[in-house]
Amino acid sequence: MVQRVFKLFRPSKLASLALFLLACMFFTLGTWQEERALEKAALEQQHQSASALSLETALAQGDRFSSIDVNGHYDTQRHILLDNQIWRGRAGVYVFTTFNTDGGTVILVNRGWLPLAPDRKTMPEIPTPQHDIVLKGMLNTLPVPGRILGSADQLVPDQWPQLVTYLNMQDISGSLGVPIENWVIQLSNSEPHGFDGREWKHVFLSSSRHKGYAFQWFALVAACFVMWIFLGFRKPSGNSKLACPVSN
Protein backbone atom coordinates (compact mmCIF):
# COMPACT_ATOMS: atom_id res chain seq x y z
CA MET A 1 0.00 0.00 0.00
CA VAL A 2 1.36 3.45 -0.97
CA GLN A 3 0.60 6.66 0.89
CA ARG A 4 -0.04 9.82 -1.09
CA VAL A 5 1.21 12.83 0.84
CA PHE A 6 -0.56 16.16 0.43
CA LYS A 7 1.39 19.41 0.73
CA LEU A 8 0.22 22.21 2.97
CA PHE A 9 0.12 25.85 1.83
CA ARG A 10 2.13 27.59 4.53
CA PRO A 11 4.20 30.36 2.96
CA SER A 12 7.19 31.64 4.88
CA LYS A 13 6.65 35.07 6.38
CA LEU A 14 10.13 36.17 5.39
CA ALA A 15 9.73 34.94 1.80
CA SER A 16 6.26 36.51 1.60
CA LEU A 17 7.59 39.88 2.75
CA ALA A 18 10.53 39.79 0.35
CA LEU A 19 8.37 38.84 -2.64
CA PHE A 20 5.75 41.42 -1.69
CA LEU A 21 8.36 44.19 -1.59
CA LEU A 22 9.80 43.06 -4.93
CA ALA A 23 6.34 42.95 -6.48
CA CYS A 24 5.60 46.48 -5.22
CA MET A 25 8.87 47.75 -6.69
CA PHE A 26 8.23 46.04 -10.04
CA PHE A 27 4.67 47.38 -10.13
CA THR A 28 5.89 50.93 -9.43
CA LEU A 29 8.44 50.70 -12.22
CA GLY A 30 5.83 49.29 -14.60
CA THR A 31 3.41 52.10 -13.76
CA TRP A 32 6.16 54.67 -14.30
CA GLN A 33 6.95 53.21 -17.72
CA GLU A 34 3.25 53.36 -18.63
CA GLU A 35 3.17 57.03 -17.68
CA ARG A 36 6.27 57.65 -19.79
CA ALA A 37 4.59 55.83 -22.68
CA LEU A 38 1.61 58.19 -22.44
CA GLU A 39 3.92 61.22 -22.40
CA LYS A 40 5.84 59.97 -25.42
CA ALA A 41 2.59 59.15 -27.26
CA ALA A 42 1.46 62.75 -26.70
CA LEU A 43 4.78 64.05 -28.05
CA GLU A 44 4.55 61.76 -31.06
CA GLN A 45 1.05 63.02 -31.77
CA GLN A 46 2.22 66.62 -31.37
CA HIS A 47 5.09 65.97 -33.77
CA GLN A 48 2.80 64.42 -36.36
CA SER A 49 0.29 67.25 -36.19
CA ALA A 50 2.84 70.10 -36.18
CA SER A 51 2.48 72.60 -39.00
CA ALA A 52 4.51 75.37 -40.62
CA LEU A 53 4.23 78.62 -38.66
CA SER A 54 5.98 81.92 -38.40
CA LEU A 55 8.48 82.04 -35.55
CA GLU A 56 6.48 84.70 -33.69
CA THR A 57 3.27 82.64 -33.87
CA ALA A 58 5.01 79.40 -32.86
CA LEU A 59 6.66 81.10 -29.87
CA ALA A 60 3.43 82.77 -28.80
CA GLN A 61 1.51 79.48 -28.95
CA GLY A 62 4.36 77.33 -27.65
CA ASP A 63 3.98 75.04 -30.66
CA ARG A 64 6.83 72.59 -30.28
CA PHE A 65 7.98 70.84 -33.49
CA SER A 66 6.58 73.57 -35.74
CA SER A 67 8.38 74.09 -39.04
CA ILE A 68 9.98 77.53 -39.08
CA ASP A 69 11.06 79.85 -41.91
CA VAL A 70 12.47 83.11 -40.61
CA ASN A 71 14.55 85.96 -42.03
CA GLY A 72 17.57 87.31 -40.19
CA HIS A 73 21.28 86.82 -39.60
CA TYR A 74 23.61 84.83 -37.37
CA ASP A 75 25.94 86.20 -34.75
CA THR A 76 29.09 85.20 -36.62
CA GLN A 77 31.48 85.28 -33.65
CA ARG A 78 29.76 84.02 -30.51
CA HIS A 79 29.09 80.29 -30.59
CA ILE A 80 28.25 77.91 -27.74
CA LEU A 81 29.50 74.33 -28.01
CA LEU A 82 27.48 71.74 -26.11
CA ASP A 83 29.97 69.10 -24.99
CA ASN A 84 29.72 65.29 -24.67
CA GLN A 85 27.71 64.71 -27.84
CA ILE A 86 28.20 61.40 -29.65
CA TRP A 87 27.58 61.04 -33.37
CA ARG A 88 28.32 57.75 -35.13
CA GLY A 89 30.56 56.65 -32.30
CA ARG A 90 32.63 59.84 -32.28
CA ALA A 91 32.77 62.40 -29.49
CA GLY A 92 32.16 66.03 -30.30
CA VAL A 93 29.91 69.02 -29.73
CA TYR A 94 26.65 70.50 -30.95
CA VAL A 95 27.10 74.04 -32.24
CA PHE A 96 24.59 76.61 -30.98
CA THR A 97 24.66 80.04 -32.63
CA THR A 98 22.34 82.92 -31.85
CA PHE A 99 20.12 84.07 -34.70
CA ASN A 100 18.79 87.63 -34.86
CA THR A 101 15.51 87.80 -36.74
CA ASP A 102 14.33 90.80 -38.71
CA GLY A 103 11.54 91.13 -36.14
CA GLY A 104 14.01 91.61 -33.28
CA THR A 105 13.79 88.12 -31.77
CA VAL A 106 17.01 86.42 -30.68
CA ILE A 107 17.02 82.63 -30.52
CA LEU A 108 19.60 79.85 -30.40
CA VAL A 109 20.01 77.63 -33.46
CA ASN A 110 21.37 74.10 -33.17
CA ARG A 111 23.45 73.88 -36.35
CA GLY A 112 24.61 70.30 -35.87
CA TRP A 113 27.62 68.31 -34.71
CA LEU A 114 31.34 68.95 -35.05
CA PRO A 115 34.27 66.86 -33.77
CA LEU A 116 36.27 68.14 -30.81
CA ALA A 117 40.06 67.90 -30.66
CA PRO A 118 41.48 65.34 -28.21
CA ASP A 119 43.15 68.08 -26.13
CA ARG A 120 39.70 69.68 -25.65
CA LYS A 121 41.35 73.08 -25.84
CA THR A 122 41.46 73.59 -29.60
CA MET A 123 38.00 74.69 -30.64
CA PRO A 124 36.70 73.71 -34.10
CA GLU A 125 36.37 76.17 -36.95
CA ILE A 126 32.73 77.29 -37.30
CA PRO A 127 32.07 78.80 -40.74
CA THR A 128 29.06 81.10 -40.53
CA PRO A 129 27.34 83.20 -43.22
CA GLN A 130 27.68 86.92 -42.60
CA HIS A 131 24.75 88.03 -44.76
CA ASP A 132 21.02 87.86 -44.15
CA ILE A 133 19.47 84.46 -44.81
CA VAL A 134 16.16 82.63 -44.62
CA LEU A 135 16.62 80.06 -41.89
CA LYS A 136 14.62 76.83 -42.02
CA GLY A 137 14.27 74.49 -39.07
CA MET A 138 12.07 73.03 -36.36
CA LEU A 139 11.19 74.71 -33.10
CA ASN A 140 12.03 72.63 -30.05
CA THR A 141 12.72 72.91 -26.34
CA LEU A 142 16.24 73.17 -25.00
CA PRO A 143 18.11 69.86 -24.68
CA VAL A 144 17.83 68.52 -21.14
CA PRO A 145 20.86 66.72 -19.65
CA GLY A 146 20.29 63.30 -18.16
CA ARG A 147 22.03 64.35 -14.96
CA ILE A 148 23.28 67.73 -13.80
CA LEU A 149 26.46 67.57 -11.76
CA GLY A 150 27.54 70.87 -10.28
CA SER A 151 26.70 74.36 -11.47
CA ALA A 152 26.53 75.51 -15.06
CA ASP A 153 29.71 76.57 -16.84
CA GLN A 154 30.42 80.26 -16.41
CA LEU A 155 30.62 81.91 -19.81
CA VAL A 156 33.27 84.55 -20.44
CA PRO A 157 31.79 87.45 -22.48
CA ASP A 158 34.94 88.09 -24.56
CA GLN A 159 36.03 84.49 -25.23
CA TRP A 160 34.30 82.66 -28.07
CA PRO A 161 33.45 79.96 -28.96
CA GLN A 162 32.88 78.47 -25.52
CA LEU A 163 32.47 74.89 -24.34
CA VAL A 164 29.61 74.04 -21.95
CA THR A 165 28.31 70.80 -20.46
CA TYR A 166 24.68 71.94 -20.53
CA LEU A 167 22.74 75.01 -21.56
CA ASN A 168 21.75 77.58 -18.97
CA MET A 169 19.71 80.17 -20.84
CA GLN A 170 19.91 82.81 -18.11
CA ASP A 171 23.71 82.64 -18.07
CA ILE A 172 23.90 82.61 -21.87
CA SER A 173 21.62 85.63 -22.14
CA GLY A 174 23.69 87.50 -19.55
CA SER A 175 26.96 86.73 -21.31
CA LEU A 176 25.63 87.81 -24.68
CA GLY A 177 23.98 90.90 -23.25
CA VAL A 178 20.65 90.27 -25.01
CA PRO A 179 17.41 88.52 -23.99
CA ILE A 180 17.12 85.13 -25.70
CA GLU A 181 14.03 83.01 -26.22
CA ASN A 182 13.88 79.89 -24.06
CA TRP A 183 13.59 77.74 -27.18
CA VAL A 184 15.91 76.45 -29.86
CA ILE A 185 15.60 76.03 -33.63
CA GLN A 186 17.00 72.73 -34.88
CA LEU A 187 18.43 73.58 -38.27
CA SER A 188 16.97 71.65 -41.17
CA ASN A 189 19.21 69.01 -42.72
CA SER A 190 18.82 70.70 -46.10
CA GLU A 191 20.38 73.99 -44.94
CA PRO A 192 23.95 74.58 -46.21
CA HIS A 193 25.15 76.49 -43.14
CA GLY A 194 24.91 73.52 -40.78
CA PHE A 195 27.03 70.53 -39.84
CA ASP A 196 26.68 66.79 -39.30
CA GLY A 197 24.19 64.99 -37.06
CA ARG A 198 21.02 66.83 -38.05
CA GLU A 199 18.79 63.75 -38.15
CA TRP A 200 16.75 65.20 -35.31
CA LYS A 201 14.75 62.79 -33.12
CA HIS A 202 11.67 64.22 -31.45
CA VAL A 203 11.79 61.59 -28.66
CA PHE A 204 14.65 59.53 -27.26
CA LEU A 205 12.58 56.38 -26.76
CA SER A 206 9.28 55.70 -28.54
CA SER A 207 6.02 55.10 -26.68
CA SER A 208 6.03 51.47 -27.86
CA ARG A 209 9.44 50.94 -26.27
CA HIS A 210 8.17 52.23 -22.94
CA LYS A 211 5.12 49.97 -23.23
CA GLY A 212 7.44 47.02 -23.77
CA TYR A 213 9.40 47.91 -20.64
CA ALA A 214 6.14 48.26 -18.69
CA PHE A 215 5.05 44.78 -19.82
CA GLN A 216 8.35 43.32 -18.60
CA TRP A 217 7.96 44.89 -15.16
CA PHE A 218 4.38 43.68 -14.81
CA ALA A 219 5.49 40.21 -15.92
CA LEU A 220 7.94 40.25 -13.01
CA VAL A 221 5.06 41.10 -10.67
CA ALA A 222 3.24 38.00 -11.92
CA ALA A 223 6.45 35.98 -11.50
CA CYS A 224 6.65 37.07 -7.86
CA PHE A 225 3.10 35.82 -7.27
CA VAL A 226 3.81 32.48 -8.95
CA MET A 227 6.99 32.08 -6.90
CA TRP A 228 5.08 32.87 -3.70
CA ILE A 229 2.56 30.14 -4.51
CA PHE A 230 5.30 27.66 -5.40
CA LEU A 231 7.35 28.30 -2.27
CA GLY A 232 4.26 28.33 -0.07
CA PHE A 233 3.50 24.63 -0.47
CA ARG A 234 5.39 22.41 1.99
CA LYS A 235 5.40 18.80 2.83
CA PRO A 236 3.66 18.06 6.16
CA SER A 237 5.73 17.01 9.14
CA GLY A 238 6.19 13.33 9.96
CA ASN A 239 3.33 13.22 12.47
CA SER A 240 0.93 14.97 10.14
CA LYS A 241 -2.27 13.13 9.33
CA LEU A 242 -2.62 14.70 5.89
CA ALA A 243 -1.85 11.51 4.01
CA CYS A 244 -4.13 8.95 2.52
CA PRO A 245 -3.43 5.34 1.61
CA VAL A 246 -3.50 4.37 -2.03
CA SER A 247 -3.93 0.67 -2.83
CA ASN A 248 -2.21 -0.95 -5.75
C-alpha positions as CSV (number, residue, x, y, z in Angstrom):
1,M,0.0,0.0,0.0
2,V,1.4,3.4,-1.0
3,Q,0.6,6.7,0.9
4,R,0.0,9.8,-1.1
5,V,1.2,12.8,0.8
6,F,-0.6,16.2,0.4
7,K,1.4,19.4,0.7
8,L,0.2,22.2,3.0
9,F,0.1,25.8,1.8
10,R,2.1,27.6,4.5
11,P,4.2,30.4,3.0
12,S,7.2,31.6,4.9
13,K,6.7,35.1,6.4
14,L,10.1,36.2,5.4
15,A,9.7,34.9,1.8
16,S,6.3,36.5,1.6
17,L,7.6,39.9,2.8
18,A,10.5,39.8,0.4
19,L,8.4,38.8,-2.6
20,F,5.8,41.4,-1.7
21,L,8.4,44.2,-1.6
22,L,9.8,43.1,-4.9
23,A,6.3,43.0,-6.5
24,C,5.6,46.5,-5.2
25,M,8.9,47.7,-6.7
26,F,8.2,46.0,-10.0
27,F,4.7,47.4,-10.1
28,T,5.9,50.9,-9.4
29,L,8.4,50.7,-12.2
30,G,5.8,49.3,-14.6
31,T,3.4,52.1,-13.8
32,W,6.2,54.7,-14.3
33,Q,6.9,53.2,-17.7
34,E,3.2,53.4,-18.6
35,E,3.2,57.0,-17.7
36,R,6.3,57.6,-19.8
37,A,4.6,55.8,-22.7
38,L,1.6,58.2,-22.4
39,E,3.9,61.2,-22.4
40,K,5.8,60.0,-25.4
41,A,2.6,59.1,-27.3
42,A,1.5,62.7,-26.7
43,L,4.8,64.0,-28.0
44,E,4.6,61.8,-31.1
45,Q,1.0,63.0,-31.8
46,Q,2.2,66.6,-31.4
47,H,5.1,66.0,-33.8
48,Q,2.8,64.4,-36.4
49,S,0.3,67.3,-36.2
50,A,2.8,70.1,-36.2
51,S,2.5,72.6,-39.0
52,A,4.5,75.4,-40.6
53,L,4.2,78.6,-38.7
54,S,6.0,81.9,-38.4
55,L,8.5,82.0,-35.5
56,E,6.5,84.7,-33.7
57,T,3.3,82.6,-33.9
58,A,5.0,79.4,-32.9
59,L,6.7,81.1,-29.9
60,A,3.4,82.8,-28.8
61,Q,1.5,79.5,-29.0
62,G,4.4,77.3,-27.6
63,D,4.0,75.0,-30.7
64,R,6.8,72.6,-30.3
65,F,8.0,70.8,-33.5
66,S,6.6,73.6,-35.7
67,S,8.4,74.1,-39.0
68,I,10.0,77.5,-39.1
69,D,11.1,79.8,-41.9
70,V,12.5,83.1,-40.6
71,N,14.6,86.0,-42.0
72,G,17.6,87.3,-40.2
73,H,21.3,86.8,-39.6
74,Y,23.6,84.8,-37.4
75,D,25.9,86.2,-34.7
76,T,29.1,85.2,-36.6
77,Q,31.5,85.3,-33.7
78,R,29.8,84.0,-30.5
79,H,29.1,80.3,-30.6
80,I,28.3,77.9,-27.7
81,L,29.5,74.3,-28.0
82,L,27.5,71.7,-26.1
83,D,30.0,69.1,-25.0
84,N,29.7,65.3,-24.7
85,Q,27.7,64.7,-27.8
86,I,28.2,61.4,-29.6
87,W,27.6,61.0,-33.4
88,R,28.3,57.7,-35.1
89,G,30.6,56.6,-32.3
90,R,32.6,59.8,-32.3
91,A,32.8,62.4,-29.5
92,G,32.2,66.0,-30.3
93,V,29.9,69.0,-29.7
94,Y,26.7,70.5,-30.9
95,V,27.1,74.0,-32.2
96,F,24.6,76.6,-31.0
97,T,24.7,80.0,-32.6
98,T,22.3,82.9,-31.8
99,F,20.1,84.1,-34.7
100,N,18.8,87.6,-34.9
101,T,15.5,87.8,-36.7
102,D,14.3,90.8,-38.7
103,G,11.5,91.1,-36.1
104,G,14.0,91.6,-33.3
105,T,13.8,88.1,-31.8
106,V,17.0,86.4,-30.7
107,I,17.0,82.6,-30.5
108,L,19.6,79.8,-30.4
109,V,20.0,77.6,-33.5
110,N,21.4,74.1,-33.2
111,R,23.5,73.9,-36.3
112,G,24.6,70.3,-35.9
113,W,27.6,68.3,-34.7
114,L,31.3,69.0,-35.1
115,P,34.3,66.9,-33.8
116,L,36.3,68.1,-30.8
117,A,40.1,67.9,-30.7
118,P,41.5,65.3,-28.2
119,D,43.1,68.1,-26.1
120,R,39.7,69.7,-25.6
121,K,41.3,73.1,-25.8
122,T,41.5,73.6,-29.6
123,M,38.0,74.7,-30.6
124,P,36.7,73.7,-34.1
125,E,36.4,76.2,-36.9
126,I,32.7,77.3,-37.3
127,P,32.1,78.8,-40.7
128,T,29.1,81.1,-40.5
129,P,27.3,83.2,-43.2
130,Q,27.7,86.9,-42.6
131,H,24.8,88.0,-44.8
132,D,21.0,87.9,-44.1
133,I,19.5,84.5,-44.8
134,V,16.2,82.6,-44.6
135,L,16.6,80.1,-41.9
136,K,14.6,76.8,-42.0
137,G,14.3,74.5,-39.1
138,M,12.1,73.0,-36.4
139,L,11.2,74.7,-33.1
140,N,12.0,72.6,-30.1
141,T,12.7,72.9,-26.3
142,L,16.2,73.2,-25.0
143,P,18.1,69.9,-24.7
144,V,17.8,68.5,-21.1
145,P,20.9,66.7,-19.6
146,G,20.3,63.3,-18.2
147,R,22.0,64.3,-15.0
148,I,23.3,67.7,-13.8
149,L,26.5,67.6,-11.8
150,G,27.5,70.9,-10.3
151,S,26.7,74.4,-11.5
152,A,26.5,75.5,-15.1
153,D,29.7,76.6,-16.8
154,Q,30.4,80.3,-16.4
155,L,30.6,81.9,-19.8
156,V,33.3,84.6,-20.4
157,P,31.8,87.4,-22.5
158,D,34.9,88.1,-24.6
159,Q,36.0,84.5,-25.2
160,W,34.3,82.7,-28.1
161,P,33.5,80.0,-29.0
162,Q,32.9,78.5,-25.5
163,L,32.5,74.9,-24.3
164,V,29.6,74.0,-21.9
165,T,28.3,70.8,-20.5
166,Y,24.7,71.9,-20.5
167,L,22.7,75.0,-21.6
168,N,21.7,77.6,-19.0
169,M,19.7,80.2,-20.8
170,Q,19.9,82.8,-18.1
171,D,23.7,82.6,-18.1
172,I,23.9,82.6,-21.9
173,S,21.6,85.6,-22.1
174,G,23.7,87.5,-19.6
175,S,27.0,86.7,-21.3
176,L,25.6,87.8,-24.7
177,G,24.0,90.9,-23.3
178,V,20.7,90.3,-25.0
179,P,17.4,88.5,-24.0
180,I,17.1,85.1,-25.7
181,E,14.0,83.0,-26.2
182,N,13.9,79.9,-24.1
183,W,13.6,77.7,-27.2
184,V,15.9,76.4,-29.9
185,I,15.6,76.0,-33.6
186,Q,17.0,72.7,-34.9
187,L,18.4,73.6,-38.3
188,S,17.0,71.6,-41.2
189,N,19.2,69.0,-42.7
190,S,18.8,70.7,-46.1
191,E,20.4,74.0,-44.9
192,P,24.0,74.6,-46.2
193,H,25.2,76.5,-43.1
194,G,24.9,73.5,-40.8
195,F,27.0,70.5,-39.8
196,D,26.7,66.8,-39.3
197,G,24.2,65.0,-37.1
198,R,21.0,66.8,-38.0
199,E,18.8,63.8,-38.1
200,W,16.8,65.2,-35.3
201,K,14.8,62.8,-33.1
202,H,11.7,64.2,-31.5
203,V,11.8,61.6,-28.7
204,F,14.7,59.5,-27.3
205,L,12.6,56.4,-26.8
206,S,9.3,55.7,-28.5
207,S,6.0,55.1,-26.7
208,S,6.0,51.5,-27.9
209,R,9.4,50.9,-26.3
210,H,8.2,52.2,-22.9
211,K,5.1,50.0,-23.2
212,G,7.4,47.0,-23.8
213,Y,9.4,47.9,-20.6
214,A,6.1,48.3,-18.7
215,F,5.1,44.8,-19.8
216,Q,8.3,43.3,-18.6
217,W,8.0,44.9,-15.2
218,F,4.4,43.7,-14.8
219,A,5.5,40.2,-15.9
220,L,7.9,40.2,-13.0
221,V,5.1,41.1,-10.7
222,A,3.2,38.0,-11.9
223,A,6.4,36.0,-11.5
224,C,6.7,37.1,-7.9
225,F,3.1,35.8,-7.3
226,V,3.8,32.5,-9.0
227,M,7.0,32.1,-6.9
228,W,5.1,32.9,-3.7
229,I,2.6,30.1,-4.5
230,F,5.3,27.7,-5.4
231,L,7.3,28.3,-2.3
232,G,4.3,28.3,-0.1
233,F,3.5,24.6,-0.5
234,R,5.4,22.4,2.0
235,K,5.4,18.8,2.8
236,P,3.7,18.1,6.2
237,S,5.7,17.0,9.1
238,G,6.2,13.3,10.0
239,N,3.3,13.2,12.5
240,S,0.9,15.0,10.1
241,K,-2.3,13.1,9.3
242,L,-2.6,14.7,5.9
243,A,-1.9,11.5,4.0
244,C,-4.1,9.0,2.5
245,P,-3.4,5.3,1.6
246,V,-3.5,4.4,-2.0
247,S,-3.9,0.7,-2.8
248,N,-2.2,-1.0,-5.8
